[in-house]
Amino acid sequence: LGIGTLIANNVYDAAYPLHDGEYEGQNDDMNERKLLYQEWARYGVFYKFQPIDLIRKYFGEKIGLYFAWLGLYTEFLIPSSVIGIIVFLYGCITIESDIPSESTVLSLFSEILICFL
């Protein structure tokens, strides 16, 4: 079922495309969609800051605010994730010499073995 069939059967009154203009290609006419694709929506630009003004201009105020919040939230999670990775690696390295960890792991392992036997 295409949108033309749905309009012909009076399921929809009209349909409008969400995005206008090409975003790929070598033509020289630069539209907002192509600019947003080049500055934000490619894998090669993941390390750059988000162009919040372009996002707001293309998608609107609410979506622009959402992506601004998402970028800020992600930046705030980076220190916590680095600390978590360091603590995890430290725990993996020192598990052999830590007696409480070793006894907990051994008792848990023995309980699992008893359940399966």
C-alpha positions as CSV (number, residue, x, y, z in Angstrom):
1,L,0.0,0.0,0.0
2,G,1.4,3.3,-1.0
3,I,0.5,6.8,0.2
4,G,-1.2,7.4,-3.2
5,T,-3.6,4.5,-2.7
6,L,-4.4,5.7,0.9
7,I,-5.2,9.2,-0.4
8,A,-7.3,7.8,-3.2
9,N,-9.3,5.7,-0.7
10,N,-9.8,8.8,1.5
11,V,-7.9,7.3,4.4
12,Y,-5.7,10.4,4.3
13,D,-6.7,13.8,3.1
14,A,-3.2,14.8,2.1
15,A,0.5,13.9,2.6
16,Y,3.5,16.1,2.9
17,P,7.1,15.0,2.9
18,L,9.0,15.6,6.2
19,H,12.3,16.5,4.6
20,D,12.8,18.4,1.4
21,G,16.0,18.4,-0.7
22,E,18.8,16.1,-1.3
23,Y,21.4,15.5,1.4
24,E,24.0,13.6,-0.7
25,G,25.5,14.4,-4.0
26,Q,27.9,16.8,-5.6
27,N,25.5,19.6,-6.7
28,D,26.3,23.0,-5.5
29,D,23.0,24.1,-4.1
30,M,23.3,23.9,-0.3
31,N,20.1,23.4,1.6
32,E,19.5,23.0,5.3
33,R,19.3,19.3,5.1
34,K,22.6,18.9,3.3
35,L,24.3,21.3,5.7
36,L,23.0,19.4,8.7
37,Y,24.1,16.1,7.1
38,Q,27.6,17.4,6.6
39,E,28.0,19.0,10.0
40,W,26.2,16.5,12.2
41,A,24.7,13.3,10.7
42,R,27.8,11.4,9.5
43,Y,29.9,8.9,11.4
44,G,33.0,10.9,10.7
45,V,31.9,13.9,12.8
46,F,31.0,12.0,16.0
47,Y,33.7,13.8,18.0
48,K,32.6,17.3,17.2
49,F,30.1,19.4,19.1
50,Q,26.5,19.3,17.9
51,P,25.4,22.2,15.7
52,I,22.5,23.0,18.0
53,D,21.5,26.1,16.0
54,L,21.3,24.1,12.8
55,I,19.3,21.4,14.5
56,R,16.9,23.9,16.0
57,K,16.5,25.7,12.7
58,Y,15.7,22.5,10.8
59,F,13.7,20.5,13.3
60,G,12.2,23.2,15.6
61,E,12.6,24.4,19.1
62,K,11.5,21.2,21.0
63,I,13.8,18.9,19.0
64,G,16.7,21.3,19.3
65,L,16.3,21.5,23.0
66,Y,16.1,17.7,23.2
67,F,19.4,17.3,21.4
68,A,21.0,20.0,23.5
69,W,20.0,18.2,26.7
70,L,21.1,14.9,25.3
71,G,24.5,16.3,24.4
72,L,24.9,17.8,27.9
73,Y,23.7,14.6,29.6
74,T,26.2,12.5,27.6
75,E,29.1,14.9,28.5
76,F,28.1,14.6,32.2
77,L,28.2,10.8,31.9
78,I,31.7,10.6,30.5
79,P,33.5,11.1,33.9
80,S,31.3,8.5,35.6
81,S,31.9,6.0,32.9
82,V,35.7,6.5,33.0
83,I,35.7,6.0,36.8
84,G,33.5,2.9,36.4
85,I,35.9,1.4,33.9
86,I,38.9,2.1,36.1
87,V,37.2,0.5,39.1
88,F,36.1,-2.5,37.1
89,L,39.6,-3.1,35.7
90,Y,41.1,-2.7,39.1
91,G,38.7,-5.3,40.5
92,C,39.6,-7.7,37.6
93,I,43.3,-7.2,38.3
94,T,43.2,-7.6,42.1
95,I,40.6,-10.4,42.4
96,E,43.3,-13.1,42.9
97,S,44.9,-11.3,45.9
98,D,41.7,-10.1,47.5
99,I,40.6,-12.7,50.1
100,P,36.9,-11.6,50.5
101,S,36.4,-11.5,46.7
102,E,38.1,-14.9,46.3
103,S,35.9,-16.5,49.1
104,T,32.8,-15.0,47.6
105,V,33.6,-16.2,44.1
106,L,34.5,-19.6,45.3
107,S,31.4,-20.0,47.5
108,L,29.2,-18.8,44.6
109,F,30.9,-21.2,42.2
110,S,30.5,-24.1,44.6
111,E,26.8,-23.3,45.1
112,I,26.3,-23.2,41.3
113,L,28.0,-26.6,41.0
114,I,25.8,-28.1,43.7
115,C,22.7,-26.8,42.0
116,F,23.6,-28.5,38.7
117,L,24.8,-31.8,40.3
